[in-house]
Amino acid sequence: MCGTPVPDIHPKIVVGGHRFPLYRHATLIEDIGQYYDVMEKLGEGKVGVVYAGLQRSTLEKHALKVVDKRHIGEATTEAFILSEIKVLRLINHSNVVRCSDVYESKDELVISLELLEGAELFDAIQAELDGFTELRAASITRDILCGVEYLHSIHCTHRDITPSNIVFADKKHTVAKLSDFGFAAVIEEEGQLLTESCGTVHFMAPEIIQTAVRWREGYGLQCDMWSVACVLYCLLCAYEPFYQEPPEVYNKITSAQYDFPAEDWSIISFEAKDLISKLLVVSPEERLTGTQALAHPWIANLPQQGDGPGLLPVVQSKVVQSNRMNPNVSRRASLAGTNHASRIEGLKKRMSARRASIDPMVMHNGVNIMDETMIASLQEACISAPTTGFSEGCESEGEPLPMPPVNLGRGPVSRHTSRASVYELNHKLDPPTDEDVMSVPE
């Protein structure tokens, strides 16, 4: 390893009052240029700038996340940076970006990462839009779930799974990987709860919002599974399940109010909608885990890598079963409708604008900016605090929703569905039989 290993102590204080070294297992350097030819800028994260870098000793390309320690300024930000590094140094999986080393000078912390040469998720989909099918969406989702299952197996949580944080490893877009671990955390012991308000609002699990407004003591690994469901929903229709802006969106998320509009979802298989419905569950204890989601028929019956684009017999039978409900459903049919390209572009623009804005529920530059006034405002915007459970008494357009679908979160609540029919709709999300044919609400 280049440089000098840092002793297991923090011997002195330097610029801005920060310890040097900030990360005690870093490789001490004078300047990153000693070890890398720093090349073009690749992007900007929450607290750092990412460059391409050519390692002088191996001539391998890496992504270098450079954090200027003089701009950290808050203990909260420091904690997030150290948490990110801790997670990155633990992980080693084909569906998660890898970290090769951490360097530190007096002014900078440099995280050397695997260089992902493919595009971000929706940039890649735009490039292959005409041939983008439900089968392809399922394959990408499998990659994401494999990465999440692995993280959870080592007690790590990402906490910001969004389309922009899913990147393909190469230009052929064969393998999707989770990236940007700026909000990642390790669950150190059984029963430990996380309490930070962080992530991207429209992909944020309800328990994070409930913790922020002090209706829960904290949350755990299952927050990632909600985010995966939001990404999957976007993959299949190119807009978010919870598309409203704050403060309305908090109410929608904490009561799992979403739907599958027939004009966009009639061509999507029952299995895909069933998986989403079992992930967008308000109670994290009732939500599918990563392992359970990988065992769901929509994922489990996919061809393995290299098996070709055909459907396995069991999947074909499932599609036939779904076709009894809608003969237009085919997992191999292109999802590129007349509005799909423009919707993807719109989704990308909305996400970019949201990243640039400051929202009470999002850490700004890694710093929790929520204060008592903001918490009170969020409490007013969301549902009334429950006396039991997590989402009881949720309100929607002035009317309390019936308890079974809200608590179980097993299906979408259509804006056009009467209160009397919501419970029936949720029970029809069980796999259809010859006697029971599910109808998609308009």
Secondary structure as a PSIPRED ss2 file (coil, helix, strand):
# PSIPRED VFORMAT (PSIPRED V4.0)

   1 M C   1.000  0.000  0.000
   2 C C   1.000  0.000  0.000
   3 G C   1.000  0.000  0.000
   4 T E   0.000  0.000  1.000
   5 P E   0.000  0.000  1.000
   6 V C   1.000  0.000  0.000
   7 P C   1.000  0.000  0.000
   8 D C   1.000  0.000  0.000
   9 I C   1.000  0.000  0.000
  10 H C   1.000  0.000  0.000
  11 P C   1.000  0.000  0.000
  12 K E   0.000  0.000  1.000
  13 I E   0.000  0.000  1.000
  14 V C   1.000  0.000  0.000
  15 V H   0.000  1.000  0.000
  16 G H   0.000  1.000  0.000
  17 G H   0.000  1.000  0.000
  18 H C   1.000  0.000  0.000
  19 R E   0.000  0.000  1.000
  20 F E   0.000  0.000  1.000
  21 P C   1.000  0.000  0.000
  22 L C   1.000  0.000  0.000
  23 Y C   1.000  0.000  0.000
  24 R C   1.000  0.000  0.000
  25 H C   1.000  0.000  0.000
  26 A C   1.000  0.000  0.000
  27 T E   0.000  0.000  1.000
  28 L E   0.000  0.000  1.000
  29 I C   1.000  0.000  0.000
  30 E C   1.000  0.000  0.000
  31 D C   1.000  0.000  0.000
  32 I H   0.000  1.000  0.000
  33 G H   0.000  1.000  0.000
  34 Q H   0.000  1.000  0.000
  35 Y C   1.000  0.000  0.000
  36 Y E   0.000  0.000  1.000
  37 D E   0.000  0.000  1.000
  38 V E   0.000  0.000  1.000
  39 M E   0.000  0.000  1.000
  40 E E   0.000  0.000  1.000
  41 K E   0.000  0.000  1.000
  42 L E   0.000  0.000  1.000
  43 G E   0.000  0.000  1.000
  44 E E   0.000  0.000  1.000
  45 G C   1.000  0.000  0.000
  46 K C   1.000  0.000  0.000
  47 V C   1.000  0.000  0.000
  48 G C   1.000  0.000  0.000
  49 V E   0.000  0.000  1.000
  50 V E   0.000  0.000  1.000
  51 Y E   0.000  0.000  1.000
  52 A E   0.000  0.000  1.000
  53 G E   0.000  0.000  1.000
  54 L E   0.000  0.000  1.000
  55 Q E   0.000  0.000  1.000
  56 R C   1.000  0.000  0.000
  57 S C   1.000  0.000  0.000
  58 T C   1.000  0.000  0.000
  59 L C   1.000  0.000  0.000
  60 E C   1.000  0.000  0.000
  61 K E   0.000  0.000  1.000
  62 H E   0.000  0.000  1.000
  63 A E   0.000  0.000  1.000
  64 L E   0.000  0.000  1.000
  65 K E   0.000  0.000  1.000
  66 V E   0.000  0.000  1.000
  67 V E   0.000  0.000  1.000
  68 D E   0.000  0.000  1.000
  69 K H   0.000  1.000  0.000
  70 R H   0.000  1.000  0.000
  71 H H   0.000  1.000  0.000
  72 I C   1.000  0.000  0.000
  73 G C   1.000  0.000  0.000
  74 E C   1.000  0.000  0.000
  75 A H   0.000  1.000  0.000
  76 T H   0.000  1.000  0.000
  77 T H   0.000  1.000  0.000
  78 E H   0.000  1.000  0.000
  79 A H   0.000  1.000  0.000
  80 F H   0.000  1.000  0.000
  81 I H   0.000  1.000  0.000
  82 L H   0.000  1.000  0.000
  83 S H   0.000  1.000  0.000
  84 E H   0.000  1.000  0.000
  85 I H   0.000  1.000  0.000
  86 K H   0.000  1.000  0.000
  87 V H   0.000  1.000  0.000
  88 L H   0.000  1.000  0.000
  89 R H   0.000  1.000  0.000
  90 L H   0.000  1.000  0.000
  91 I C   1.000  0.000  0.000
  92 N C   1.000  0.000  0.000
  93 H C   1.000  0.000  0.000
  94 S C   1.000  0.000  0.000
  95 N C   1.000  0.000  0.000
  96 V E   0.000  0.000  1.000
  97 V C   1.000  0.000  0.000
  98 R C   1.000  0.000  0.000
  99 C E   0.000  0.000  1.000
 100 S E   0.000  0.000  1.000
 101 D E   0.000  0.000  1.000
 102 V E   0.000  0.000  1.000
 103 Y E   0.000  0.000  1.000
 104 E E   0.000  0.000  1.000
 105 S C   1.000  0.000  0.000
 106 K C   1.000  0.000  0.000
 107 D C   1.000  0.000  0.000
 108 E E   0.000  0.000  1.000
 109 L E   0.000  0.000  1.000
 110 V E   0.000  0.000  1.000
 111 I E   0.000  0.000  1.000
 112 S E   0.000  0.000  1.000
 113 L E   0.000  0.000  1.000
 114 E E   0.000  0.000  1.000
 115 L C   1.000  0.000  0.000
 116 L C   1.000  0.000  0.000
 117 E C   1.000  0.000  0.000
 118 G C   1.000  0.000  0.000
 119 A C   1.000  0.000  0.000
 120 E E   0.000  0.000  1.000
 121 L H   0.000  1.000  0.000
 122 F H   0.000  1.000  0.000
 123 D H   0.000  1.000  0.000
 124 A H   0.000  1.000  0.000
 125 I H   0.000  1.000  0.000
 126 Q H   0.000  1.000  0.000
 127 A H   0.000  1.000  0.000
 128 E C   1.000  0.000  0.000
 129 L H   0.000  1.000  0.000
 130 D H   0.000  1.000  0.000
 131 G H   0.000  1.000  0.000
 132 F C   1.000  0.000  0.000
 133 T E   0.000  0.000  1.000
 134 E H   0.000  1.000  0.000
 135 L H   0.000  1.000  0.000
 136 R H   0.000  1.000  0.000
 137 A H   0.000  1.000  0.000
 138 A H   0.000  1.000  0.000
 139 S H   0.000  1.000  0.000
 140 I H   0.000  1.000  0.000
 141 T H   0.000  1.000  0.000
 142 R H   0.000  1.000  0.000
 143 D H   0.000  1.000  0.000
 144 I H   0.000  1.000  0.000
 145 L H   0.000  1.000  0.000
 146 C H   0.000  1.000  0.000
 147 G H   0.000  1.000  0.000
 148 V H   0.000  1.000  0.000
 149 E H   0.000  1.000  0.000
 150 Y H   0.000  1.000  0.000
 151 L H   0.000  1.000  0.000
 152 H H   0.000  1.000  0.000
 153 S H   0.000  1.000  0.000
 154 I C   1.000  0.000  0.000
 155 H C   1.000  0.000  0.000
 156 C E   0.000  0.000  1.000
 157 T E   0.000  0.000  1.000
 158 H C   1.000  0.000  0.000
 159 R C   1.000  0.000  0.000
 160 D C   1.000  0.000  0.000
 161 I C   1.000  0.000  0.000
 162 T C   1.000  0.000  0.000
 163 P H   0.000  1.000  0.000
 164 S H   0.000  1.000  0.000
 165 N H   0.000  1.000  0.000
 166 I E   0.000  0.000  1.000
 167 V E   0.000  0.000  1.000
 168 F E   0.000  0.000  1.000
 169 A C   1.000  0.000  0.000
 170 D C   1.000  0.000  0.000
 171 K C   1.000  0.000  0.000
 172 K C   1.000  0.000  0.000
 173 H C   1.000  0.000  0.000
 174 T C   1.000  0.000  0.000
 175 V C   1.000  0.000  0.000
 176 A E   0.000  0.000  1.000
 177 K E   0.000  0.000  1.000
 178 L E   0.000  0.000  1.000
 179 S C   1.000  0.000  0.000
 180 D C   1.000  0.000  0.000
 181 F C   1.000  0.000  0.000
 182 G C   1.000  0.000  0.000
 183 F C   1.000  0.000  0.000
 184 A C   1.000  0.000  0.000
 185 A E   0.000  0.000  1.000
 186 V E   0.000  0.000  1.000
 187 I C   1.000  0.000  0.000
 188 E C   1.000  0.000  0.000
 189 E C   1.000  0.000  0.000
 190 E C   1.000  0.000  0.000
 191 G C   1.000  0.000  0.000
 192 Q C   1.000  0.000  0.000
 193 L C   1.000  0.000  0.000
 194 L E   0.000  0.000  1.000
 195 T C   1.000  0.000  0.000
 196 E C   1.000  0.000  0.000
 197 S C   1.000  0.000  0.000
 198 C C   1.000  0.000  0.000
 199 G C   1.000  0.000  0.000
 200 T C   1.000  0.000  0.000
 201 V H   0.000  1.000  0.000
 202 H H   0.000  1.000  0.000
 203 F H   0.000  1.000  0.000
 204 M C   1.000  0.000  0.000
 205 A C   1.000  0.000  0.000
 206 P H   0.000  1.000  0.000
 207 E H   0.000  1.000  0.000
 208 I H   0.000  1.000  0.000
 209 I H   0.000  1.000  0.000
 210 Q H   0.000  1.000  0.000
 211 T H   0.000  1.000  0.000
 212 A H   0.000  1.000  0.000
 213 V C   1.000  0.000  0.000
 214 R C   1.000  0.000  0.000
 215 W C   1.000  0.000  0.000
 216 R C   1.000  0.000  0.000
 217 E C   1.000  0.000  0.000
 218 G C   1.000  0.000  0.000
 219 Y E   0.000  0.000  1.000
 220 G C   1.000  0.000  0.000
 221 L C   1.000  0.000  0.000
 222 Q C   1.000  0.000  0.000
 223 C H   0.000  1.000  0.000
 224 D H   0.000  1.000  0.000
 225 M H   0.000  1.000  0.000
 226 W H   0.000  1.000  0.000
 227 S H   0.000  1.000  0.000
 228 V H   0.000  1.000  0.000
 229 A H   0.000  1.000  0.000
 230 C H   0.000  1.000  0.000
 231 V H   0.000  1.000  0.000
 232 L H   0.000  1.000  0.000
 233 Y H   0.000  1.000  0.000
 234 C H   0.000  1.000  0.000
 235 L H   0.000  1.000  0.000
 236 L H   0.000  1.000  0.000
 237 C H   0.000  1.000  0.000
 238 A C   1.000  0.000  0.000
 239 Y C   1.000  0.000  0.000
 240 E C   1.000  0.000  0.000
 241 P C   1.000  0.000  0.000
 242 F C   1.000  0.000  0.000
 243 Y C   1.000  0.000  0.000
 244 Q C   1.000  0.000  0.000
 245 E C   1.000  0.000  0.000
 246 P C   1.000  0.000  0.000
 247 P C   1.000  0.000  0.000
 248 E H   0.000  1.000  0.000
 249 V H   0.000  1.000  0.000
 250 Y H   0.000  1.000  0.000
 251 N H   0.000  1.000  0.000
 252 K H   0.000  1.000  0.000
 253 I H   0.000  1.000  0.000
 254 T H   0.000  1.000  0.000
 255 S C   1.000  0.000  0.000
 256 A C   1.000  0.000  0.000
 257 Q C   1.000  0.000  0.000
 258 Y C   1.000  0.000  0.000
 259 D C   1.000  0.000  0.000
 260 F C   1.000  0.000  0.000
 261 P C   1.000  0.000  0.000
 262 A H   0.000  1.000  0.000
 263 E H   0.000  1.000  0.000
 264 D H   0.000  1.000  0.000
 265 W H   0.000  1.000  0.000
 266 S C   1.000  0.000  0.000
 267 I C   1.000  0.000  0.000
 268 I C   1.000  0.000  0.000
 269 S C   1.000  0.000  0.000
 270 F H   0.000  1.000  0.000
 271 E H   0.000  1.000  0.000
 272 A H   0.000  1.000  0.000
 273 K H   0.000  1.000  0.000
 274 D H   0.000  1.000  0.000
 275 L H   0.000  1.000  0.000
 276 I H   0.000  1.000  0.000
 277 S H   0.000  1.000  0.000
 278 K H   0.000  1.000  0.000
 279 L H   0.000  1.000  0.000
 280 L C   1.000  0.000  0.000
 281 V C   1.000  0.000  0.000
 282 V C   1.000  0.000  0.000
 283 S C   1.000  0.000  0.000
 284 P C   1.000  0.000  0.000
 285 E C   1.000  0.000  0.000
 286 E C   1.000  0.000  0.000
 287 R C   1.000  0.000  0.000
 288 L C   1.000  0.000  0.000
 289 T C   1.000  0.000  0.000
 290 G H   0.000  1.000  0.000
 291 T H   0.000  1.000  0.000
 292 Q H   0.000  1.000  0.000
 293 A H   0.000  1.000  0.000
 294 L H   0.000  1.000  0.000
 295 A C   1.000  0.000  0.000
 296 H C   1.000  0.000  0.000
 297 P H   0.000  1.000  0.000
 298 W H   0.000  1.000  0.000
 299 I H   0.000  1.000  0.000
 300 A H   0.000  1.000  0.000
 301 N C   1.000  0.000  0.000
 302 L C   1.000  0.000  0.000
 303 P C   1.000  0.000  0.000
 304 Q C   1.000  0.000  0.000
 305 Q C   1.000  0.000  0.000
 306 G C   1.000  0.000  0.000
 307 D C   1.000  0.000  0.000
 308 G C   1.000  0.000  0.000
 309 P C   1.000  0.000  0.000
 310 G C   1.000  0.000  0.000
 311 L C   1.000  0.000  0.000
 312 L C   1.000  0.000  0.000
 313 P H   0.000  1.000  0.000
 314 V H   0.000  1.000  0.000
 315 V H   0.000  1.000  0.000
 316 Q H   0.000  1.000  0.000
 317 S H   0.000  1.000  0.000
 318 K H   0.000  1.000  0.000
 319 V H   0.000  1.000  0.000
 320 V H   0.000  1.000  0.000
 321 Q H   0.000  1.000  0.000
 322 S H   0.000  1.000  0.000
 323 N H   0.000  1.000  0.000
 324 R C   1.000  0.000  0.000
 325 M C   1.000  0.000  0.000
 326 N C   1.000  0.000  0.000
 327 P C   1.000  0.000  0.000
 328 N C   1.000  0.000  0.000
 329 V C   1.000  0.000  0.000
 330 S C   1.000  0.000  0.000
 331 R C   1.000  0.000  0.000
 332 R C   1.000  0.000  0.000
 333 A C   1.000  0.000  0.000
 334 S E   0.000  0.000  1.000
 335 L C   1.000  0.000  0.000
 336 A C   1.000  0.000  0.000
 337 G C   1.000  0.000  0.000
 338 T C   1.000  0.000  0.000
 339 N C   1.000  0.000  0.000
 340 H H   0.000  1.000  0.000
 341 A H   0.000  1.000  0.000
 342 S H   0.000  1.000  0.000
 343 R H   0.000  1.000  0.000
 344 I H   0.000  1.000  0.000
 345 E H   0.000  1.000  0.000
 346 G H   0.000  1.000  0.000
 347 L H   0.000  1.000  0.000
 348 K H   0.000  1.000  0.000
 349 K H   0.000  1.000  0.000
 350 R H   0.000  1.000  0.000
 351 M H   0.000  1.000  0.000
 352 S H   0.000  1.000  0.000
 353 A H   0.000  1.000  0.000
 354 R H   0.000  1.000  0.000
 355 R H   0.000  1.000  0.000
 356 A H   0.000  1.000  0.000
 357 S C   1.000  0.000  0.000
 358 I C   1.000  0.000  0.000
 359 D C   1.000  0.000  0.000
 360 P C   1.000  0.000  0.000
 361 M C   1.000  0.000  0.000
 362 V C   1.000  0.000  0.000
 363 M C   1.000  0.000  0.000
 364 H E   0.000  0.000  1.000
 365 N C   1.000  0.000  0.000
 366 G C   1.000  0.000  0.000
 367 V E   0.000  0.000  1.000
 368 N C   1.000  0.000  0.000
 369 I C   1.000  0.000  0.000
 370 M C   1.000  0.000  0.000
 371 D C   1.000  0.000  0.000
 372 E H   0.000  1.000  0.000
 373 T H   0.000  1.000  0.000
 374 M H   0.000  1.000  0.000
 375 I H   0.000  1.000  0.000
 376 A H   0.000  1.000  0.000
 377 S H   0.000  1.000  0.000
 378 L H   0.000  1.000  0.000
 379 Q H   0.000  1.000  0.000
 380 E H   0.000  1.000  0.000
 381 A H   0.000  1.000  0.000
 382 C C   1.000  0.000  0.000
 383 I C   1.000  0.000  0.000
 384 S C   1.000  0.000  0.000
 385 A C   1.000  0.000  0.000
 386 P C   1.000  0.000  0.000
 387 T C   1.000  0.000  0.000
 388 T C   1.000  0.000  0.000
 389 G C   1.000  0.000  0.000
 390 F C   1.000  0.000  0.000
 391 S C   1.000  0.000  0.000
 392 E C   1.000  0.000  0.000
 393 G C   1.000  0.000  0.000
 394 C C   1.000  0.000  0.000
 395 E E   0.000  0.000  1.000
 396 S E   0.000  0.000  1.000
 397 E C   1.000  0.000  0.000
 398 G C   1.000  0.000  0.000
 399 E E   0.000  0.000  1.000
 400 P E   0.000  0.000  1.000
 401 L C   1.000  0.000  0.000
 402 P C   1.000  0.000  0.000
 403 M H   0.000  1.000  0.000
 404 P H   0.000  1.000  0.000
 405 P H   0.000  1.000  0.000
 406 V H   0.000  1.000  0.000
 407 N H   0.000  1.000  0.000
 408 L H   0.000  1.000  0.000
 409 G C   1.000  0.000  0.000
 410 R C   1.000  0.000  0.000
 411 G C   1.000  0.000  0.000
 412 P C   1.000  0.000  0.000
 413 V C   1.000  0.000  0.000
 414 S C   1.000  0.000  0.000
 415 R C   1.000  0.000  0.000
 416 H C   1.000  0.000  0.000
 417 T C   1.000  0.000  0.000
 418 S C   1.000  0.000  0.000
 419 R H   0.000  1.000  0.000
 420 A H   0.000  1.000  0.000
 421 S H   0.000  1.000  0.000
 422 V H   0.000  1.000  0.000
 423 Y H   0.000  1.000  0.000
 424 E H   0.000  1.000  0.000
 425 L H   0.000  1.000  0.000
 426 N H   0.000  1.000  0.000
 427 H H   0.000  1.000  0.000
 428 K C   1.000  0.000  0.000
 429 L C   1.000  0.000  0.000
 430 D C   1.000  0.000  0.000
 431 P C   1.000  0.000  0.000
 432 P C   1.000  0.000  0.000
 433 T C   1.000  0.000  0.000
 434 D C   1.000  0.000  0.000
 435 E C   1.000  0.000  0.000
 436 D C   1.000  0.000  0.000
 437 V C   1.000  0.000  0.000
 438 M C   1.000  0.000  0.000
 439 S C   1.000  0.000  0.000
 440 V C   1.000  0.000  0.000
 441 P C   1.000  0.000  0.000
 442 E C   1.000  0.000  0.000
